[in-house]
Amino acid sequence: MKRRLTFFLSSTLLVATLLWAASQGPNNPTLGVNVAGGGVNWANPTNIYASDDARGTAALAASGYSDYLRATGFGFTIPAGATINGIVVGIERSYTGTGTCEDLSVKIVKGGTETGTEKASGAWPTPDDFYDSFGIGTTDLWGTVWTVADINAADFGVSVSATETSGTDTVSARVDHMRITVYYTTAGGVAKRQILNAATLHPAPMQRCEVPLPVGASIPLDVDSRGLLFAHVGLNGHDRLFWVDTGAPTAVSRDLGIPTIGKRTLQTATAFKTVLANVEFARVTLYLGGQHVERPVVVSNLTYMSEALERKVDGVLGYDTLRLFRRVCFDFGKGELTLGR
């Protein structure tokens, strides 16, 4: 007897997310500027609006540092009366040159001014761009208090500055894209959650999330206006955006440059037929809310998928990874995906 619960799971999630989404983003900026502060100016600061390999750059001498590169105009429309729960920032950046490049400062912008907790996290990747995530989970308010008006304002955003740390060589700091996701609870709303009991393995009925779940096993979950689910997954030490698709195997983008370990024959389904395909695999470490999963995943060109989803995705979080957990809890009120063994 064939199991068909994976499709049922996908359909159920789609209906639920349309009803209980409580996040917006990641949104893109519409204004990028250099904020003069005694450092090196950023050239082409408006190149940070999209992940398109057009970058804002700062040429840093040995031990030099940049001004702030500030991104604002994110166009949030959080509903009146909502409570702001958390802010997650993604910065796609890299550097070139013989020196080393690190964060000097990463700060949230409130009312047009850099403020709150310092989020500088260390070294920048080289030479390829990677997204790094700033903000812990879905409840990090960056050390300040927020109103809906603060978030929806045109002068809300984020700023980053870089520094050369070798002391002997030069680098070119590069920022390709900056994005923000805001998590909130609507006034009078009830956060609805459901647990899925390893649906692809155990066809048990769905239960409510009041069942105890492991502490620290949650990852940020974004829900767009179409009800599609996107999870922030740690991949080999970097924050990545994965589309959640319970009817597909877990996959990563070939653009990430992860070394492959060979090819396997995989049965895949289209709208019209089931086909066999030889696909490349890589062994990766996924960080899922404090839980590490080492496993082989498909390596694929996800360009067309990103175009169809209208968001650049770094991978697909599929059934073969979710089935490793006894409980999979989608909390649409908090914007969290919780996984429990």
N, C-alpha and C positions, 0 to 999 in steps of 0.2 A: 504493500500500500504506500503510495507516494505521499510525502508530507507537503502540505501547501501552506503551512503556517507563516512562512516568510512573507508571502504576498499579503496575508492578512495583517501581519504586523505593520507593514509599510502603509497599508490603507488606514489602519487605526491611528498611526502617528500623524498622518496628514490631517485627518479630521480634528484631532486633539490640538495640534499646534495652531491651526487657524483660529481656534477658540481662545487659547490661553497664552499666546505670545506675550512676553514681557521684557523685550529688549529691542533696541534699534541698532543697526549697524552690522558689520563695520561700514561706517560712512567715510567718504573721501572729502578732503578739504577743497575749498575753492579759492583759497588765498594762501600763498606762501611768500614770506618776506624774510629778509635778513634784519636782525635786531642789533644795531650797533652797540658794542660793549667793550671795545678795546682789543678784540681779537681779529682774526682773519675773516673777511667778508665771504658769504656764500654766493657763488655765481649761479645764475639761473635758478633762483629759489622757487619759481613757479613750476618746476619740473617734477614736483612731488605729488601731483594730483592723482596719478594712476601708476600702476605697476607696468611700465612700458619701456624700461631701460633708458629713458630720458631722465637724467639725474641732476639734482643740485649738488654742487661740488665746492670744496674748500681746500686750497693748497696749503698744507701745514709744513712749516719748517721744523727742524729738530726742536723738540720740547715746545712747539708752538700750539696754539689753541684757536678755536673758531669762535665767532659770535654765535648767538642763538639762531637757529633756523626755525622759524615759527610757522606752524600750520593752523589756520582757523577757517571759519566758514563751512562747518561740517553739516549744516542744514538739518539738525535734529528737530523733531516735532513731538517731543514727549508730551503726553496729555496733561492738561491742567489737573492739579491735585495729586499727581503721582509722587511717590517717594523714590528718590534716587538711591540705589543700592550699591552700585559699583561701576567702575570705569576701567576698560581694558584698552590699551594702546598697542598698535602694531607698527613697527618701523622697519621698512625694508632698506637695508644699507650694506655698504661694503667699503673697502679701501684698496688702493693700489700703491705700490712703492716699496722701498726697501726697509722702511721703518715699521713701527707698530702704531695702531690707532685704537683708542679706547673712548668710552663716554667720558666727557667732562661733566655733563649735566643733562638730565632728562626730567622735565617738569611739566605739569599740567598748566594750562593757561586759563585763568578765570578773570572775566572782566577785562581782558586784554593785557593781563600781567602774569608773569611766571610766578607760581605760588605752590605751597603745599610740600609734601614729602619728596625728597630727592630720590630719583629712581635710576640713577646711573648704575649700569650693571657690569661694565667691563669691556672686554675686547670686541672689536668689530670683526666680521668675517672678511676674508680675502681669498681670491679676487672676485668671487661670485656674490651676488646679492642674496641675503637671507632676511626673512622676517624675524625679529626678536619681539617678544611680548613684554609689556610693562603693565603692572597691576596684577595683584594676586587674586586669581579666581574672579568671582562675580560680586564680591563684597568690599573691594578696595576703593575707598573714597579719596585716596591720595592726601590724606591728612587735612582735609578741609570739609566744610559743610556746603551742601548743594541744594539749590532750588531748581524747579523746572525752568524758570526764566534764565538761570545761569547756563544751563545746558543748551537751551534753544537759542541762546544769543549768538550773534555772528562773530563775537570776539572770544568764544570758547574754543579751546584747542590744545595743542601740545607743542613743546619746543625741545630741541636737542642741540647740544654743542659737543664738539669732539676735540681730542687732544692727541698729539704725537708723543709717545712715551719712551721711545728708545733713547732719546737724547742725542742721537748722532745722525739720524737719517730723516728723509722727508717722505710724506705721504700725501695722497689726494683722498680726502674723505668724501664719500658719495652717498647720497640719499635718493632712492628711487621713488618711495611711496610712504605715506603716513596715513594711518587709518585709526578710527576710534569706534568702539562698541560701548553702549551705555545700557546698564541693566537697571530695571525699575519695577516697582509694584504699583498698580493702579489703585486709586482710592476706593475702598469698599470692595476690592477684588479679593477673590479667594484663590490661592495658589493651588492649582490642581496637579496631582502627580499620579503616575501609574507605574507599576513594576511589571516588567516582562520577564517571565521565568525562562531564561535561556531558550527563546522561542524556537530556534532552529533545531534544538535537540529534545526539548521537553514540551510537548503540547499541552501545557497546563494553562488554566484560565488566568487572565490578568488579575493582579491583586492591587490593593491600594498601597501607597508608599509609607504608610504608618509602620509597616514591617521594618524592624531595625536594619540599618545599613552600616557598612564599615565607615568609620570616621576618616576624613581626608581622602575619600575615593571619588571626588567629584571633579569634573572638568567643565569649563565654560561652554554653554550651548547657545548658539544664535539661531533665531527663527525669523525668516524673512516674510514679506507680505504674502508670499504664495504658499506659505506653510512648509517650506523646505528647511531641513535641519543641517546646521553646520557646527562642528565641534572643534575646539582648540586642543590639538593633540601635540604632545612633545614627541619629536622625532629625532633621534640621535642627538639630543641636547638642544634642539631648536624648536620654538613654537611654530606650529604649522596649522593651516586651516584645512580641515577635512570635511567633505560632504558625507553625511550619514546616509547610507543606502543599505538597508537590511536585505536587499535582494542581490547584492554584488559581493565579490571578494574584496578584501582590503588591498588597496593599491597606493602607490606613490608616483609622483610625477617624474618622468625621465629628466626634466629640466633641473632637478635637484642634484644630479650628478652622483647618485649613490651607486657604488660598484655592484654589478650583478654577479650572481653565482651560477648562472646557467639558464637553460630553458626547460619548460615543462609543457606538456599538453594539458590544456584546460578546457572543460566544456562550458561554453557560454551560450546565453540565450538572447535572441533578438525578438522583435515583435512578430516575426514570421516563422522562425525555425531555430532549432538548437544546432550549434556548430562546434567543431573542435578546432582549437587554435594553439599554435606554439607561442608561448609568451615568456618573456624574461622575468626572472625572480631576483630579489635581493633579500638579504637577511638584515633586519633592522631592529632597533629597540624603540618601542612605543611607551611613552609615559602617560598613564591614564589616571590622573587624580592620586598620585602617590604610589600607584602600582605599576611595575615595569613588566612589559610583555615583550619577550624576544621571539620573533617569528619570521618566516619567509613571507614576502608580500610580492604582488605583481608590480612590475615596473612598466609604466605605460605613458604614452603621449596624452596628456590631459588637456591639451589646448582646446580641442573642440568641446569637451565637457565644460570647461570654464566659460567658453562663449555661450553655450546653451544655458548655463546656470546664471550667466551675467555677473559672475564673481570668479576671481582667480582662486582656484583651489589647488592645494599641494598634494592632496590625496583623497582616498575614499576609505571611510571607516565602515567595513562591511561585516556581513554575518559571521565570517570565520573568526573574527576577533571578538565580536560581541558574544558569541556562543561559548567563549571561555569562561564567562561569568554566570553564576547562578541567578543573579538578579540584575536587570538593566532598568534603571529608573530615569525617566525623562520628566524633569520638573520644569514645566513651562512658566510657572510664576517666578521662580528664582533664576531661570536661565541656566540650569545645570543638568548635566548627564552624570548620574551616579552609578558606579559599577561595583557589585559586591560578589565575592566568591563564597 
